[in-house]
């Protein structure tokens, strides 16, 4: 193995008549991601006109452009490596600017004062409502909903908060991810076969024989044998293994996982997935951006195949997932999961994570009561993809419809909305290869990542008909340092809003 190289529905809601005063936040604006002039009637880099009733009152300012990648293989650094030219105020901003904001002594002093005042107010409110006469004060958690369509990065954000604010993962918790990662790898293999079938690649090509099969691959397996060993892999019920590990049956679960790893069929599956991935015809298919837009393949496919399949690491019975493995693992969320995150002594968040697929959204309403903050995740890179549950619906269009129904709902008339434009690393790579205008014809900004992201942001902001406070951020959910910086800005926003709600500001 390792013989080839690889590159890496809508919620029905009632629009509230209540209009909120539009506030300018001088601190927070430094971490926003675009500069939109509310007096202009043209959509940024668009052929169309802004509807007269569109809310574009929030001016989003920036100091740094997103840089062009120096290395096409290094997509993980896109949201981190920020151009140092602070005078370019017309460019799209990234979260690295938070360093500049928080490093200023005056701002740091203001942040500390904001935190102390907001904490004191929430403590007094908590003790007054409870009627307690004790001197012991506690910070009342603020309820945050983590919303967005499927595969937008919601659960990854929650994993990052666990790493940053909940002492990370124990060895037992790391090992519990093994069956999920194995399941991801099996799905990658099956999706590759479906993609080849879609484009009529039902056998080896001449290049496959010349370069790999009779070349460095040195294999005599027929394509039918290769295909069947992957597409028909059903030896183990991974869902039962996953349930065992989630229920805490560590010995039984790990033993079962080990049995899978040591089985002849799984070993053969990994060997043949290695061959399938390395075939010149597969590489050509995956490197054709227009064809790749027509089939589904998990974002993590290149990462896991390169790290675990081509190296055979997944076949090591002692394999323990790393934090990066966990952050790249696709783990579908079903139902509603909540957790308490202590950001620091001044701020505690009670976060509700929900499934983003259409069949999961009917459960969302059960968590809508007394919400202070909505964190809405959008996958920037999915502008050319369709829903897994509805191949006729564009994923970004679905996010726009969902966002519209949420921000204009009567449930959230007093909420602040934090908008995460996620997967900037994948978006930066794709926008130069797959024109955004192919899927959003009114876009006219070409392959410029700043113009493209600014256009997408505008599409979301113009849906805000009830004038909620919306705070957008560019994010790469798999990058811990990026998320740490973003939540430093989020924390400041939450504290400042607490003071405004209390009448202090």
C-alpha positions in Angstrom: 0.0 0.0 0.0 1.0 3.6 -0.1 2.2 3.4 -3.7 0.5 6.5 -4.9 0.5 10.1 -3.8 -2.8 12.0 -3.3 -3.8 15.6 -2.9 -4.9 16.0 0.0 -36.9 22.2 4.9 -37.7 24.9 6.1 -39.2 25.8 9.5 -42.5 27.5 9.2 -42.4 30.7 11.2 -44.3 34.0 11.7 -42.4 37.2 10.9 -42.5 39.5 13.9 -43.7 43.1 13.5 -41.2 44.2 16.1 -38.4 46.1 14.6 -35.1 46.2 16.5 -32.9 49.2 16.6 -29.8 48.7 14.5 -26.7 49.1 16.6 -23.1 49.8 15.5 -20.6 47.8 17.5 -17.3 49.5 17.1 -15.3 46.6 18.6 -17.1 43.8 17.0 -17.0 45.3 13.5 -13.2 44.7 13.4 -13.9 41.0 13.2 -16.6 41.1 10.6 -16.0 39.8 7.1 -17.0 42.4 4.5 -17.6 46.0 3.8 -21.1 46.6 2.5 -22.3 50.2 1.9 -26.0 50.4 3.0 -26.6 53.3 0.6 -25.8 51.2 -2.5 -28.7 49.5 -4.2 -26.6 47.0 -6.1 -25.9 43.6 -4.8 -22.1 43.3 -4.4 -20.7 41.8 -7.6 -24.2 41.0 -8.9 -26.3 41.9 -11.9 -29.5 42.3 -9.9 -30.9 45.1 -7.7 -31.5 45.0 -4.0 -35.2 44.8 -3.2 -36.4 48.0 -1.5 -37.3 46.3 1.7 -34.0 44.6 2.1 -32.1 45.3 5.3 -28.5 46.2 4.6 -28.0 48.7 7.5 -25.1 46.8 9.0 -21.8 48.0 7.7 -19.3 45.2 7.8 -15.7 46.5 7.9 -12.4 44.7 7.4 -8.7 45.2 7.5 -7.2 42.1 5.9 -7.8 40.2 2.7 -7.8 36.4 2.5 -4.5 35.6 0.9 -3.9 33.4 -2.1 -2.5 30.0 -1.1 1.2 29.6 -1.5 0.9 25.9 -1.6 -2.1 24.3 -3.3 -1.7 21.3 -1.0 -1.8 23.3 2.2 -5.5 24.3 2.5 -5.4 24.2 6.3 -3.6 27.5 6.5 -6.0 29.6 4.4 -7.9 31.1 7.3 -4.7 31.6 9.3 -2.2 33.2 7.0 -3.5 36.8 6.8 -2.0 39.5 4.7 -0.3 42.1 6.8 -1.5 45.1 4.8 -3.9 46.6 7.3 -4.7 49.6 5.0 -6.7 47.5 2.6 -10.1 48.3 4.1 -12.1 47.1 1.1 -11.1 43.5 1.4 -12.8 40.6 3.1 -11.7 40.2 6.7 -10.7 37.0 8.4 -10.6 36.1 12.1 -6.9 36.7 12.5 -7.8 40.3 12.9 -9.0 39.4 16.4 -5.4 39.2 17.5 -5.0 42.9 16.6 -8.3 43.7 18.4 -7.5 41.9 21.5 -3.9 42.8 21.7 -4.7 46.5 22.1 -4.2 47.6 25.7 -7.2 49.9 25.7 -9.4 47.3 24.2 -8.2 44.6 26.6 -9.1 47.0 29.5 -12.6 47.6 28.0 -13.1 43.8 27.5 -12.3 43.2 31.1 -14.7 45.8 32.3 -17.4 44.5 30.0 -16.9 41.0 31.4 -17.0 42.2 35.0 -20.1 44.3 34.5 -22.0 41.6 32.5 -21.1 38.9 35.0 -22.2 41.0 38.0 -25.6 41.7 36.2 -26.2 38.0 35.4 -25.2 36.9 38.9 -27.6 39.4 40.5 -30.3 38.3 38.1 -29.8 34.7 39.0 -29.8 35.2 42.7 -32.8 37.5 42.6 -34.9 35.0 40.6 -33.9 32.2 42.9 -34.6 34.1 46.1 -31.3 32.9 47.5 -29.8 34.7 50.5 -26.4 33.1 50.2 -23.4 35.2 49.3 -22.2 32.6 46.8 -22.8 33.8 43.3 -23.0 31.8 40.1 -23.0 32.9 36.5 -26.3 32.1 34.7 -25.7 30.1 31.5 -26.8 31.8 28.2 -28.7 29.5 25.9 -27.1 29.1 22.4 -28.6 27.2 19.5 -26.2 25.7 17.1 -28.1 25.5 13.8 -27.5 25.0 10.1 -28.0 22.5 7.3 -26.4 19.1 7.3 -22.6 18.9 7.1 -22.1 22.6 7.7 -19.7 22.0 10.5 -21.9 22.5 13.6 -20.7 19.4 15.5 -17.1 20.2 14.6 -17.5 23.6 16.3 -18.8 21.8 19.4 -15.8 19.5 19.3 -13.4 22.4 19.2 -15.1 24.0 22.2 -14.6 20.7 24.1 -10.9 20.8 23.2 -10.6 24.5 24.2 -12.8 24.7 27.2 -13.7 21.2 28.5 -10.2 19.6 28.9 -10.3 17.9 25.6 -10.8 14.2 25.0 -9.8 11.3 27.2 -8.1 8.2 25.7 -11.4 6.4 26.1 -13.3 9.1 24.2 -10.6 9.1 21.5 -10.9 5.3 21.1 -14.7 5.6 20.9 -14.2 7.4 17.5 -12.6 4.4 15.9 -15.8 2.9 14.5 -17.0 6.3 13.2 -13.7 6.8 11.3 -13.9 3.3 9.9 -17.4 4.0 8.8 -16.2 7.1 7.1 -13.5 5.2 5.2 -16.1 2.5 4.1 -18.4 5.3 2.9 -15.5 6.9 0.9 -14.9 3.6 -0.9 -18.5 3.2 -1.8 -18.9 6.8 -2.9 -15.8 6.5 -5.2 -17.4 3.4 -6.9 -20.7 5.3 -7.4 -18.8 8.2 -8.8 -17.0 6.0 -11.3 -20.2 4.3 -12.3 -21.8 7.7 -12.9 -19.2 8.5 -15.5 -19.0 5.1 -17.1 -15.7 4.0 -15.5 -16.7 0.4 -15.3 -13.3 -1.1 -16.0 -9.6 -0.1 -15.9 -8.5 2.4 -18.5 -5.4 2.0 -20.7 -3.6 4.4 -18.3 -4.7 2.3 -15.4 -3.1 -0.7 -16.9 0.0 1.0 -18.1 0.8 3.2 -15.1 -0.6 1.2 -12.2 -2.0 -2.3 -12.7 1.0 -3.5 -14.7 3.3 -0.8 -13.3 4.0 0.2 -9.7 0.7 -1.3 -8.4 1.7 -4.8 -9.5 -1.8 -6.4 -9.0 -3.7 -9.0 -10.9 -7.1 -8.2 -9.4 -9.8 -7.6 -12.0 -11.9 -4.5 -11.8 -15.1 -6.4 -11.1 -13.4 -8.1 -8.2 -12.1 -4.7 -7.0 -15.5 -3.1 -7.3 -17.5 -5.9 -5.7 -15.1 -6.1 -2.7 -15.8 -2.4 -2.0 -19.4 -1.9 -2.9 -20.6 -5.1 -1.3 -18.7 -4.7 2.0 -21.4 -5.5 4.6 -19.6 -7.9 6.9 -20.0 -6.0 10.2 -22.8 -3.8 11.6 -20.8 -0.8 12.6 -23.9 0.9 14.1 -24.0 -1.7 16.9 -20.3 -1.2 17.6 -20.9 2.6 17.8 -23.8 2.1 20.1 -21.7 -0.1 22.4 -19.0 2.5 22.6 -21.5 5.3 23.3 -23.1 3.3 26.0 -19.7 3.0 27.7 -19.2 -0.7 27.1 -15.5 -0.1 26.4 -14.2 -3.7 26.5 -16.9 -5.1 24.3 -16.8 -2.2 21.9 -13.0 -2.2 21.5 -12.9 -6.0 21.1 -15.5 -5.7 18.3 -13.6 -3.0 16.6 -10.4 -5.0 16.8 -12.3 -8.0 15.2 -13.3 -5.7 12.3 -9.7 -4.5 11.8 -8.3 -8.0 11.9 -10.9 -9.5 9.6 -9.8 -10.7 6.1 -12.6 -8.9 4.4 -11.7 -5.5 6.0 -8.0 -6.0 5.2 -9.0 -6.7 1.6 -11.3 -3.7 1.5 -8.5 -1.4 2.6 -6.1 -2.9 0.1 -8.5 -2.5 -2.7 -9.5 1.1 -1.7 -5.8 1.9 -1.9 -5.7 0.6 -5.4 -9.0 2.3 -6.4 -7.8 5.7 -5.0 -4.4 5.4 -6.9 -5.9 4.5 -10.3 -5.0 7.2 -12.8 -8.7 7.2 -13.9 -9.8 7.9 -10.4 -7.3 10.7 -9.9 -8.4 12.3 -13.2 -12.0 12.1 -12.1 -11.4 13.6 -8.7 -9.2 16.4 -10.2 -12.0 17.4 -12.6 -13.9 20.1 -10.6 -16.9 20.1 -12.9 -17.4 16.4 -12.7 -16.7 16.3 -9.0 -19.6 18.7 -8.5 -21.9 16.0 -9.8 -21.3 13.4 -7.1 -21.0 13.2 -3.4 -17.7 12.6 -1.6 -17.1 13.5 2.0 -14.8 16.5 2.6 -12.5 14.3 4.7 -11.9 11.7 2.0 -8.4 12.9 1.0 -7.4 13.3 4.6 -8.4 9.8 5.7 -7.3 8.0 2.6 -3.9 9.6 2.7 -3.3 9.3 6.5 -5.0 5.9 7.3 -5.5 3.9 4.1 -2.4 4.5 2.0 -0.2 4.0 5.1 -2.3 1.0 6.4 -2.5 2.8 9.8 -6.2 1.9 10.1 -5.3 -1.8 10.2 -3.2 -1.3 13.3 -5.1 -2.8 16.2 -3.5 -0.2 18.5 -4.6 2.7 16.3 -5.9 5.6 18.5 -7.5 8.5 16.7 -5.8 11.9 17.0 -7.6 15.1 17.7 -7.2 16.0 14.0 -8.8 12.6 13.1 -11.8 13.4 15.3 -12.2 16.9 13.9 -12.2 15.5 10.3 -14.5 12.6 11.2 -18.0 12.9 9.8 -20.5 12.0 12.6 -24.1 12.6 11.7 -26.0 14.3 14.5 -29.5 12.9 15.3 -31.8 14.4 17.8 -30.8 17.2 20.2 -27.7 17.2 22.3 -26.8 19.9 24.8 -23.7 20.7 26.8 -22.5 23.4 29.2 -19.4 25.2 28.1 -17.6 27.4 30.6 -15.9 30.0 28.3 -14.3 31.6 31.4 -15.4 32.9 34.8 -17.5 35.5 33.2 -19.4 33.5 30.5 -21.1 30.1 30.5 -22.9 28.9 27.4 -25.6 26.2 27.4 -25.2 25.0 23.8 -27.8 22.9 21.9 -26.5 21.0 18.9 -29.1 19.6 16.5 -29.2 17.5 13.4 -29.2 19.6 10.2 -30.9 17.2 7.8 -34.5 17.9 6.8 -35.9 15.0 8.7 -34.2 16.3 11.9 -35.5 19.8 11.8 -38.9 19.1 13.0 -37.3 18.4 16.4 -35.7 21.9 16.6 -38.8 23.6 17.9 -38.4 21.7 21.2 -35.3 23.8 21.9 -36.5 27.2 20.8 -37.6 28.6 24.2 -35.6 31.3 25.9 -32.7 31.4 23.4 -30.2 34.2 23.7 -27.9 33.4 20.8 -28.2 31.6 17.5 -25.0 30.3 15.9 -25.8 29.5 12.3 -23.2 27.6 10.3 -22.9 27.8 6.5 -20.6 25.7 4.4 -19.2 28.1 1.8 -17.7 25.3 -0.3 -21.1 23.6 -1.0 -22.3 26.2 -3.5 -21.9 23.6 -6.3 -23.5 20.6 -4.4 -27.0 19.3 -3.8 -28.6 17.8 -0.7 -28.1 14.2 0.0 -31.8 13.9 0.8 -32.9 16.0 -2.3 -30.7 16.0 -5.3 -32.7 18.8 -6.9 -31.9 21.3 -4.2 -28.6 23.3 -4.1 -27.0 23.1 -0.6 -26.3 26.8 -0.4 -29.8 27.7 -1.5 -31.1 25.4 1.2 -29.0 27.3 3.8 -30.4 30.6 2.6 -34.0 29.4 2.9 -33.3 27.9 6.3 -31.6 31.1 7.5 -34.5 33.2 6.3 -37.1 31.1 8.2 -35.0 31.4 11.4 -34.0 35.1 11.6 -37.5 36.2 10.7 -39.2 33.8 13.2 -41.3 35.1 16.1 -39.2 32.8 18.3 -36.0 34.8 17.9 -37.1 38.4 18.0 -34.7 39.2 20.9 -31.8 37.0 19.8 -28.4 37.9 18.4 -27.3 35.8 15.4 -23.7 34.7 14.9 -23.1 33.7 11.3 -20.2 31.3 10.6 -19.2 31.2 7.0 -17.4 27.9 7.4 -15.0 25.8 5.3 -13.1 28.7 4.0 -10.1 26.4 3.2 -12.2 24.3 0.8 -13.9 27.4 -0.6 -10.6 29.0 -1.4 -9.5 26.0 -3.4 -12.8 25.5 -5.2 -13.6 29.0 -6.2 -10.7 29.2 -8.7 -11.9 26.0 -10.4 -15.7 26.0 -10.2 -17.3 29.3 -11.1 -19.8 30.5 -8.5 -21.7 32.1 -11.4 -22.6 28.6 -12.7 -24.9 28.2 -9.7 -25.7 31.8 -8.9 -26.0 33.5 -12.3 -26.3 37.0 -10.9 -22.8 36.8 -9.4 -20.2 38.7 -11.4 -17.1 38.8 -9.3 -15.2 35.9 -11.0 -12.8 33.7 -9.1 -11.9 36.4 -6.5 -12.4 34.8 -3.1 -13.0 38.1 -1.4 -15.7 39.1 -3.9 -17.3 35.6 -3.8 -17.5 35.5 0.0 -18.8 39.0 0.1 -21.5 38.1 -2.3 -22.6 35.1 -0.3 -22.5 37.1 2.9 -24.8 39.7 1.3 -27.2 37.0 0.3 -27.6 36.1 3.9 -27.7 39.6 5.3 -30.5 40.8 3.0 -32.8 38.1 4.4 -32.8 39.8 7.8 -36.2 41.6 7.5 -36.7 42.2 11.3 -33.3 43.8 11.8 -31.7 41.4 14.2 -28.1 41.9 15.2 -26.0 39.6 12.9 -22.3 39.0 13.5 -20.6 37.2 10.6 -17.2 35.4 10.8 -15.1 33.5 8.4 -14.2 30.1 9.9 -12.4 26.9 9.3 -14.0 24.6 11.8 -11.2 21.9 11.7 -8.5 24.5 12.6 -8.4 24.9 16.4 -6.5 28.1 16.5 -8.9 29.7 14.0 -11.9 28.7 16.2 -10.2 30.0 19.3 -9.8 33.4 17.7 -13.3 33.5 16.5 -14.8 32.6 19.9 -12.7 35.4 21.5 -14.7 37.8 19.3 -18.0 35.9 20.0 -17.4 36.2 23.7 -16.9 39.9 23.5 -20.1 40.2 21.4 -22.1 38.2 24.0 -20.7 40.3 27.0 -21.5 43.6 25.3 -25.0 42.5 24.4 -25.5 41.4 28.0 -24.8 45.0 29.1 -27.1 46.4 26.5 -29.9 44.1 27.5 -29.5 45.2 31.1 -29.5 48.9 30.1 -25.9 49.6 31.2 -24.9 50.5 27.6 
